[in-house]
Amino acid sequence: MLGVHPRLSQLLVTHLKELKAESLLYASGEIVMEEQEHADDILLLLSGELSVEIADQRELARIKPGELLGEMGLSGDNRHCATVRVLHGPAEVIRVNADALLRLALFDGDLALEMLALSSARCRQGNQLTTLLLDSIQALSEGNSIQLQGCMNHLQAEAGGFQTAAKQLASINARLGSPDCTASNGTHH
């Protein structure tokens, strides 16, 4: 997942009073955002760890303290594109009204630029993961065990859904009879 964006967090904290922010506390396992809900708020995680999940609880990313979430719901159909659950709680979250934040960003160029930088970084990360998955499929198709192993190693460093994909790739590779690739646990297949 992306690193913490301290400048954005600092800018938000500077404007908390103006934004009428609300502090919330969630226990492990609680849902913070629900996929397809209307996106009215932006959240800043102060403590704990959150899991970003899509259908069937497939984990796409993890959110760590200092990171913002919910900003993707500000564009398009204004709906959350994933469910966010507390992975390690308690999680303290600051909730800010999205409209108020957007109004403030009109007058605070630094805040607007930091929000754009975050969205851009998340898009780049999504593109990198998509490329990694496509490279994995190509390597599997071509029987290129060295490239496949490299891809699987990178997938192992990501959130749970991508770790599962690495295990599935290793399993498919083993069924196809390529003994050169190792599974995520380091054993040969």
CYANA upper distance limits for C-alpha pairs under 8 A (distance plus 0.5 A):
  1 MET  CA     61 ALA  CA      6.45
  1 MET  CA     62 ARG  CA      6.67
  1 MET  CA     63 ILE  CA      7.86
  1 MET  CA    125 GLN  CA      8.35
  1 MET  CA    158 GLU  CA      7.37
  1 MET  CA    159 ALA  CA      7.95
  2 LEU  CA    121 ALA  CA      8.00
  2 LEU  CA    122 ARG  CA      7.74
  2 LEU  CA    125 GLN  CA      8.18
  3 GLY  CA     67 GLU  CA      8.48
  4 VAL  CA     64 LYS  CA      7.69
  4 VAL  CA     65 PRO  CA      7.76
  4 VAL  CA     66 GLY  CA      6.02
  4 VAL  CA     67 GLU  CA      5.94
  5 HIS  CA      9 SER  CA      6.83
  5 HIS  CA     66 GLY  CA      7.07
  5 HIS  CA     67 GLU  CA      6.71
  5 HIS  CA    118 LEU  CA      8.12
  6 PRO  CA     10 GLN  CA      6.44
  6 PRO  CA     66 GLY  CA      7.08
  7 ARG  CA     11 LEU  CA      6.66
  7 ARG  CA    114 GLU  CA      7.78
  8 LEU  CA     12 LEU  CA      6.71
  8 LEU  CA    111 LEU  CA      7.11
  8 LEU  CA    114 GLU  CA      6.02
  8 LEU  CA    115 MET  CA      7.50
  9 SER  CA     13 VAL  CA      6.64
  9 SER  CA     44 LEU  CA      7.86
  9 SER  CA     66 GLY  CA      6.43
  9 SER  CA     67 GLU  CA      7.59
  9 SER  CA     68 LEU  CA      8.06
 10 GLN  CA     14 THR  CA      6.66
 11 LEU  CA     15 HIS  CA      7.01
 11 LEU  CA    111 LEU  CA      6.79
 12 LEU  CA     16 LEU  CA      6.57
 12 LEU  CA    111 LEU  CA      8.26
 15 HIS  CA     19 LEU  CA      6.58
 16 LEU  CA     20 LYS  CA      6.59
 16 LEU  CA     21 ALA  CA      5.83
 16 LEU  CA     96 VAL  CA      8.37
 17 LYS  CA     21 ALA  CA      6.98
 19 LEU  CA     96 VAL  CA      6.81
 19 LEU  CA     97 ASN  CA      7.63
 19 LEU  CA    100 ALA  CA      6.65
 19 LEU  CA    101 LEU  CA      7.25
 20 LYS  CA     96 VAL  CA      7.43
 20 LYS  CA     97 ASN  CA      8.44
 21 ALA  CA     94 ILE  CA      6.83
 21 ALA  CA     95 ARG  CA      6.05
 21 ALA  CA     96 VAL  CA      5.33
 21 ALA  CA     97 ASN  CA      7.96
 22 GLU  CA     94 ILE  CA      6.05
 22 GLU  CA     95 ARG  CA      5.62
 22 GLU  CA     96 VAL  CA      7.19
 23 SER  CA     92 GLU  CA      7.51
 23 SER  CA     93 VAL  CA      6.29
 23 SER  CA     94 ILE  CA      5.00
 23 SER  CA     95 ARG  CA      6.77
 24 LEU  CA     92 GLU  CA      6.25
 24 LEU  CA     93 VAL  CA      5.66
 24 LEU  CA     94 ILE  CA      6.66
 24 LEU  CA     95 ARG  CA      7.74
 25 LEU  CA     90 PRO  CA      7.11
 25 LEU  CA     91 ALA  CA      6.14
 25 LEU  CA     92 GLU  CA      5.09
 25 LEU  CA     93 VAL  CA      6.77
 26 TYR  CA     30 GLU  CA      6.67
 26 TYR  CA     32 VAL  CA      7.94
 26 TYR  CA     86 VAL  CA      7.53
 26 TYR  CA     89 GLY  CA      7.29
 26 TYR  CA     90 PRO  CA      6.03
 26 TYR  CA     91 ALA  CA      5.59
 26 TYR  CA     92 GLU  CA      7.00
 26 TYR  CA     93 VAL  CA      8.38
 27 ALA  CA     86 VAL  CA      7.22
 27 ALA  CA     88 HIS  CA      8.50
 27 ALA  CA     89 GLY  CA      5.58
 27 ALA  CA     90 PRO  CA      5.07
 27 ALA  CA     91 ALA  CA      6.89
 28 SER  CA     85 ARG  CA      8.38
 28 SER  CA     86 VAL  CA      5.44
 28 SER  CA     87 LEU  CA      6.19
 28 SER  CA     88 HIS  CA      5.91
 28 SER  CA     89 GLY  CA      4.86
 28 SER  CA     90 PRO  CA      6.41
 28 SER  CA     91 ALA  CA      8.02
 29 GLY  CA     85 ARG  CA      6.48
 29 GLY  CA     86 VAL  CA      5.54
 29 GLY  CA     87 LEU  CA      6.61
 29 GLY  CA     88 HIS  CA      8.38
 29 GLY  CA     89 GLY  CA      8.38
 30 GLU  CA     85 ARG  CA      6.16
 30 GLU  CA     86 VAL  CA      6.02
 31 ILE  CA     83 THR  CA      7.75
 31 ILE  CA     84 VAL  CA      6.38
 31 ILE  CA     85 ARG  CA      4.84
 31 ILE  CA     86 VAL  CA      6.92
 32 VAL  CA     83 THR  CA      8.10
 32 VAL  CA     84 VAL  CA      5.90
 32 VAL  CA     85 ARG  CA      6.09
 32 VAL  CA     86 VAL  CA      7.53
 33 MET  CA     37 GLU  CA      8.01
 33 MET  CA     80 HIS  CA      7.89
 33 MET  CA     82 ALA  CA      8.13
 33 MET  CA     83 THR  CA      5.81
 33 MET  CA     84 VAL  CA      5.43
 33 MET  CA     85 ARG  CA      7.65
 34 GLU  CA     80 HIS  CA      7.33
 34 GLU  CA     82 ALA  CA      7.09
 34 GLU  CA     83 THR  CA      4.88
 34 GLU  CA     84 VAL  CA      7.00
 35 GLU  CA     54 ILE  CA      7.90
 35 GLU  CA     79 ARG  CA      7.96
 35 GLU  CA     80 HIS  CA      5.59
 35 GLU  CA     81 CYS  CA      5.82
 35 GLU  CA     82 ALA  CA      4.80
 35 GLU  CA     83 THR  CA      4.99
 35 GLU  CA     84 VAL  CA      8.41
 36 GLN  CA     79 ARG  CA      5.59
 36 GLN  CA     80 HIS  CA      5.51
 36 GLN  CA     81 CYS  CA      6.52
 36 GLN  CA     82 ALA  CA      7.74
 37 GLU  CA     79 ARG  CA      5.92
 37 GLU  CA     80 HIS  CA      6.15
 38 HIS  CA     73 GLY  CA      8.32
 38 HIS  CA     78 ASN  CA      6.45
 38 HIS  CA     79 ARG  CA      4.98
 38 HIS  CA     80 HIS  CA      6.95
 39 ALA  CA     70 GLY  CA      7.53
 39 ALA  CA     73 GLY  CA      5.68
 39 ALA  CA     74 LEU  CA      7.20
 39 ALA  CA     78 ASN  CA      5.79
 39 ALA  CA     79 ARG  CA      5.40
 39 ALA  CA     80 HIS  CA      6.18
 39 ALA  CA     98 ALA  CA      8.32
 40 ASP  CA     74 LEU  CA      8.46
 40 ASP  CA     78 ASN  CA      8.37
 40 ASP  CA     97 ASN  CA      6.58
 40 ASP  CA     98 ALA  CA      5.99
 40 ASP  CA     99 ASP  CA      7.95
 41 ASP  CA     70 GLY  CA      7.21
 41 ASP  CA     95 ARG  CA      6.74
 41 ASP  CA     96 VAL  CA      5.95
 41 ASP  CA     97 ASN  CA      5.03
 41 ASP  CA     98 ALA  CA      5.15
 42 ILE  CA     68 LEU  CA      7.62
 42 ILE  CA     69 LEU  CA      6.54
 42 ILE  CA     70 GLY  CA      5.42
 42 ILE  CA     71 GLU  CA      6.34
 42 ILE  CA     95 ARG  CA      6.40
 42 ILE  CA     96 VAL  CA      5.76
 42 ILE  CA     97 ASN  CA      6.80
 42 ILE  CA     98 ALA  CA      6.04
 43 LEU  CA     68 LEU  CA      6.14
 43 LEU  CA     69 LEU  CA      5.74
 43 LEU  CA     70 GLY  CA      6.72
 43 LEU  CA     93 VAL  CA      6.76
 43 LEU  CA     94 ILE  CA      6.04
 43 LEU  CA     95 ARG  CA      5.18
 43 LEU  CA     96 VAL  CA      6.77
 44 LEU  CA     65 PRO  CA      8.31
 44 LEU  CA     66 GLY  CA      6.98
 44 LEU  CA     67 GLU  CA      6.33
 44 LEU  CA     68 LEU  CA      5.02
 44 LEU  CA     69 LEU  CA      6.95
 44 LEU  CA     93 VAL  CA      6.08
 44 LEU  CA     94 ILE  CA      5.60
 44 LEU  CA     95 ARG  CA      7.16
 45 LEU  CA     63 ILE  CA      8.14
 45 LEU  CA     64 LYS  CA      7.34
 45 LEU  CA     65 PRO  CA      5.42
 45 LEU  CA     66 GLY  CA      6.05
 45 LEU  CA     67 GLU  CA      6.20
 45 LEU  CA     68 LEU  CA      6.92
 45 LEU  CA     69 LEU  CA      8.40
 45 LEU  CA     91 ALA  CA      7.75
 45 LEU  CA     92 GLU  CA      6.67
 45 LEU  CA     93 VAL  CA      5.10
 45 LEU  CA     94 ILE  CA      7.01
 46 LEU  CA     65 PRO  CA      5.28
 46 LEU  CA     66 GLY  CA      6.21
 46 LEU  CA     67 GLU  CA      8.44
 46 LEU  CA     91 ALA  CA      7.76
 46 LEU  CA     92 GLU  CA      5.82
 46 LEU  CA     93 VAL  CA      6.14
 46 LEU  CA     94 ILE  CA      7.73
 47 SER  CA     64 LYS  CA      7.97
 47 SER  CA     65 PRO  CA      5.54
 47 SER  CA     66 GLY  CA      8.44
 47 SER  CA     89 GLY  CA      8.38
 47 SER  CA     90 PRO  CA      7.87
 47 SER  CA     91 ALA  CA      5.61
 47 SER  CA     92 GLU  CA      5.59
 47 SER  CA     93 VAL  CA      7.77
 48 GLY  CA     64 LYS  CA      7.40
 48 GLY  CA     65 PRO  CA      7.03
 48 GLY  CA     86 VAL  CA      7.98
 48 GLY  CA     87 LEU  CA      8.16
 48 GLY  CA     88 HIS  CA      5.89
 48 GLY  CA     89 GLY  CA      5.45
 48 GLY  CA     90 PRO  CA      6.23
 48 GLY  CA     91 ALA  CA      4.69
 48 GLY  CA     92 GLU  CA      7.20
 49 GLU  CA     62 ARG  CA      7.38
 49 GLU  CA     63 ILE  CA      6.25
 49 GLU  CA     64 LYS  CA      5.62
 49 GLU  CA     65 PRO  CA      7.39
 49 GLU  CA     86 VAL  CA      6.66
 49 GLU  CA     87 LEU  CA      5.97
 49 GLU  CA     88 HIS  CA      5.48
 49 GLU  CA     89 GLY  CA      7.16
 49 GLU  CA     91 ALA  CA      7.10
 50 LEU  CA     62 ARG  CA      6.06
 50 LEU  CA     63 ILE  CA      5.43
 50 LEU  CA     64 LYS  CA      7.25
 50 LEU  CA     84 VAL  CA      6.96
 50 LEU  CA     85 ARG  CA      6.09
 50 LEU  CA     86 VAL  CA      4.98
 50 LEU  CA     87 LEU  CA      5.47
 50 LEU  CA     88 HIS  CA      7.34
 50 LEU  CA     91 ALA  CA      8.27
 51 SER  CA     59 GLU  CA      6.86
 51 SER  CA     60 LEU  CA      8.08
 51 SER  CA     61 ALA  CA      6.53
 51 SER  CA     62 ARG  CA      5.17
 51 SER  CA     63 ILE  CA      6.86
 51 SER  CA     84 VAL  CA      6.07
 51 SER  CA     85 ARG  CA      5.75
 51 SER  CA     86 VAL  CA      6.69
 51 SER  CA     87 LEU  CA      6.15
 52 VAL  CA     59 GLU  CA      6.19
 52 VAL  CA     60 LEU  CA      6.06
 52 VAL  CA     61 ALA  CA      5.60
 52 VAL  CA     62 ARG  CA      6.46
 52 VAL  CA     63 ILE  CA      7.90
 52 VAL  CA     82 ALA  CA      6.80
 52 VAL  CA     83 THR  CA      6.38
 52 VAL  CA     84 VAL  CA      5.11
 52 VAL  CA     85 ARG  CA      7.16
 53 GLU  CA     57 GLN  CA      5.71
 53 GLU  CA     58 ARG  CA      5.66
 53 GLU  CA     59 GLU  CA      4.84
 53 GLU  CA     60 LEU  CA      6.05
 53 GLU  CA     61 ALA  CA      7.79
 53 GLU  CA     82 ALA  CA      6.05
 53 GLU  CA     83 THR  CA      5.64
 53 GLU  CA     84 VAL  CA      6.59
 53 GLU  CA     85 ARG  CA      8.13
 54 ILE  CA     58 ARG  CA      5.86
 54 ILE  CA     59 GLU  CA      7.16
 54 ILE  CA     60 LEU  CA      7.65
 54 ILE  CA     81 CYS  CA      8.21
 54 ILE  CA     82 ALA  CA      5.57
 54 ILE  CA     83 THR  CA      6.64
 58 ARG  CA    160 GLY  CA      7.80
 58 ARG  CA    161 GLY  CA      5.60
 59 GLU  CA    159 ALA  CA      6.56
 59 GLU  CA    160 GLY  CA      5.76
 59 GLU  CA    161 GLY  CA      5.08
 59 GLU  CA    162 PHE  CA      8.17
 60 LEU  CA    159 ALA  CA      6.33
 60 LEU  CA    160 GLY  CA      7.54
 60 LEU  CA    161 GLY  CA      6.29
 60 LEU  CA    162 PHE  CA      7.71
 61 ALA  CA    158 GLU  CA      7.91
 61 ALA  CA    159 ALA  CA      5.60
 61 ALA  CA    160 GLY  CA      8.27
 62 ARG  CA    159 ALA  CA      6.89
 63 ILE  CA     67 GLU  CA      6.81
 63 ILE  CA     68 LEU  CA      8.49
 63 ILE  CA     69 LEU  CA      8.38
 70 GLY  CA     74 LEU  CA      8.08
 70 GLY  CA     80 HIS  CA      7.34
 71 GLU  CA     98 ALA  CA      8.47
 71 GLU  CA    115 MET  CA      8.47
 71 GLU  CA    119 SER  CA      8.10
 72 MET  CA     80 HIS  CA      7.71
 72 MET  CA     81 CYS  CA      8.21
 72 MET  CA    119 SER  CA      7.79
 73 GLY  CA     77 ASP  CA      7.84
 73 GLY  CA     78 ASN  CA      5.15
 73 GLY  CA     79 ARG  CA      5.55
 73 GLY  CA     80 HIS  CA      5.56
 73 GLY  CA     81 CYS  CA      7.59
 74 LEU  CA     78 ASN  CA      5.79
 74 LEU  CA     79 ARG  CA      8.26
 74 LEU  CA     98 ALA  CA      7.64
 86 VAL  CA     90 PRO  CA      8.20
 86 VAL  CA     91 ALA  CA      7.16
 96 VAL  CA    100 ALA  CA      8.05
 96 VAL  CA    101 LEU  CA      7.50
 97 ASN  CA    101 LEU  CA      6.80
 98 ALA  CA    102 LEU  CA      6.65
 99 ASP  CA    103 ARG  CA      6.66
100 ALA  CA    104 LEU  CA      6.67
101 LEU  CA    105 ALA  CA      6.60
102 LEU  CA    106 LEU  CA      7.02
103 ARG  CA    107 PHE  CA      7.79
104 LEU  CA    108 ASP  CA      6.68
105 ALA  CA    109 GLY  CA      6.77
105 ALA  CA    110 ASP  CA      8.41
105 ALA  CA    111 LEU  CA      6.08
105 ALA  CA    112 ALA  CA      5.35
106 LEU  CA    112 ALA  CA      7.61
108 ASP  CA    112 ALA  CA      6.96
109 GLY  CA    113 LEU  CA      6.58
110 ASP  CA    114 GLU  CA      6.64
111 LEU  CA    115 MET  CA      6.70
112 ALA  CA    116 LEU  CA      6.74
113 LEU  CA    117 ALA  CA      6.53
114 GLU  CA    118 LEU  CA      6.69
115 MET  CA    119 SER  CA      6.85
116 LEU  CA    120 SER  CA      6.48
117 ALA  CA    121 ALA  CA      6.53
118 LEU  CA    122 ARG  CA      6.72
119 SER  CA    123 CYS  CA      6.70
120 SER  CA    124 ARG  CA      6.68
121 ALA  CA    125 GLN  CA      6.64
122 ARG  CA    126 GLY  CA      6.65
123 CYS  CA    127 ASN  CA      6.67
124 ARG  CA    128 GLN  CA      6.66
125 GLN  CA    129 LEU  CA      6.74
126 GLY  CA    130 THR  CA      6.63
127 ASN  CA    131 THR  CA      6.59
128 GLN  CA    132 LEU  CA      6.59
129 LEU  CA    133 LEU  CA      6.69
130 THR  CA    134 LEU  CA      6.68
131 THR  CA    135 ASP  CA      6.47
132 LEU  CA    136 SER  CA      6.61
132 LEU  CA    151 CYS  CA      6.68
132 LEU  CA    154 HIS  CA      8.46
132 LEU  CA    155 LEU  CA      8.19
133 LEU  CA    137 ILE  CA      6.82
133 LEU  CA    151 CYS  CA      8.11
134 LEU  CA    138 GLN  CA      6.70
135 ASP  CA    139 ALA  CA      6.53
135 ASP  CA    148 LEU  CA      8.22
135 ASP  CA    151 CYS  CA      7.65
136 SER  CA    140 LEU  CA      6.58
136 SER  CA    147 GLN  CA      7.95
136 SER  CA    148 LEU  CA      5.86
136 SER  CA    151 CYS  CA      6.22
136 SER  CA    152 MET  CA      7.83
136 SER  CA    169 LEU  CA      8.24
137 ILE  CA    141 SER  CA      6.54
138 GLN  CA    142 GLU  CA      6.60
139 ALA  CA    143 GLY  CA      6.35
139 ALA  CA    144 ASN  CA      5.30
139 ALA  CA    145 SER  CA      7.34
139 ALA  CA    147 GLN  CA      6.42
139 ALA  CA    148 LEU  CA      5.71
140 LEU  CA    144 ASN  CA      6.74
140 LEU  CA    145 SER  CA      7.70
140 LEU  CA    148 LEU  CA      6.79
140 LEU  CA    169 LEU  CA      8.26
140 LEU  CA    173 ASN  CA      7.15
143 GLY  CA    178 SER  CA      7.88
144 ASN  CA    148 LEU  CA      6.65
145 SER  CA    149 GLN  CA      6.41
145 SER  CA    178 SER  CA      7.77
145 SER  CA    180 ASP  CA      6.47
145 SER  CA    181 CYS  CA      6.06
146 ILE  CA    150 GLY  CA      6.84
146 ILE  CA    180 ASP  CA      8.25
146 ILE  CA    181 CYS  CA      7.76
147 GLN  CA    151 CYS  CA      6.74
148 LEU  CA    152 MET  CA      6.61
148 LEU  CA    181 CYS  CA      7.84
149 GLN  CA    153 ASN  CA      6.60
149 GLN  CA    181 CYS  CA      6.21
149 GLN  CA    182 THR  CA      7.46
150 GLY  CA    154 HIS  CA      6.93
151 CYS  CA    155 LEU  CA      6.74
152 MET  CA    156 GLN  CA      6.66
152 MET  CA    166 ALA  CA      5.37
152 MET  CA    167 LYS  CA      8.38
152 MET  CA    169 LEU  CA      8.03
152 MET  CA    170 ALA  CA      8.31
152 MET  CA    184 SER  CA      8.20
153 ASN  CA    157 ALA  CA      7.39
153 ASN  CA    166 ALA  CA      8.16
153 ASN  CA    184 SER  CA      8.17
154 HIS  CA    158 GLU  CA      7.65
155 LEU  CA    162 PHE  CA      5.82
155 LEU  CA    163 GLN  CA      6.12
155 LEU  CA    165 ALA  CA      7.92
155 LEU  CA    166 ALA  CA      6.35
156 GLN  CA    162 PHE  CA      7.14
156 GLN  CA    163 GLN  CA      5.09
156 GLN  CA    166 ALA  CA      6.90
156 GLN  CA    184 SER  CA      7.67
157 ALA  CA    163 GLN  CA      7.78
158 GLU  CA    162 PHE  CA      6.33
158 GLU  CA    163 GLN  CA      6.92
159 ALA  CA    163 GLN  CA      6.95
160 GLY  CA    164 THR  CA      6.65
161 GLY  CA    165 ALA  CA      6.84
162 PHE  CA    166 ALA  CA      6.77
163 GLN  CA    167 LYS  CA      6.95
164 THR  CA    168 GLN  CA      6.68
165 ALA  CA    169 LEU  CA      6.59
166 ALA  CA    170 ALA  CA      6.74
166 ALA  CA    183 ALA  CA      8.41
166 ALA  CA    184 SER  CA      7.54
167 LYS  CA    171 SER  CA      6.67
167 LYS  CA    183 ALA  CA      6.78
167 LYS  CA    184 SER  CA      6.53
168 GLN  CA    172 ILE  CA      6.65
169 LEU  CA    173 ASN  CA      6.50
170 ALA  CA    174 ALA  CA      6.59
170 ALA  CA    181 CYS  CA      7.31
170 ALA  CA    182 THR  CA      7.29
170 ALA  CA    183 ALA  CA      5.76
170 ALA  CA    184 SER  CA      8.14
171 SER  CA    175 ARG  CA      6.75
171 SER  CA    183 ALA  CA      7.98
172 ILE  CA    176 LEU  CA      6.70
173 ASN  CA    177 GLY  CA      6.98
173 ASN  CA    178 SER  CA      6.27
173 ASN  CA    179 PRO  CA      8.45
173 ASN  CA    181 CYS  CA      7.83
174 ALA  CA    178 SER  CA      6.03
174 ALA  CA    179 PRO  CA      6.82
174 ALA  CA    181 CYS  CA      8.20
174 ALA  CA    189 HIS  CA      5.95
178 SER  CA    189 HIS  CA      8.22
179 PRO  CA    188 HIS  CA      7.11
179 PRO  CA    189 HIS  CA      5.77
180 ASP  CA    188 HIS  CA      7.69
180 ASP  CA    189 HIS  CA      8.04
181 CYS  CA    188 HIS  CA      7.15
181 CYS  CA    189 HIS  CA      7.43
182 THR  CA    186 GLY  CA      6.09
182 THR  CA    187 THR  CA      6.12
182 THR  CA    188 HIS  CA      5.20
182 THR  CA    189 HIS  CA      6.75
183 ALA  CA    187 THR  CA      6.32
183 ALA  CA    188 HIS  CA      6.99
183 ALA  CA    189 HIS  CA      7.50
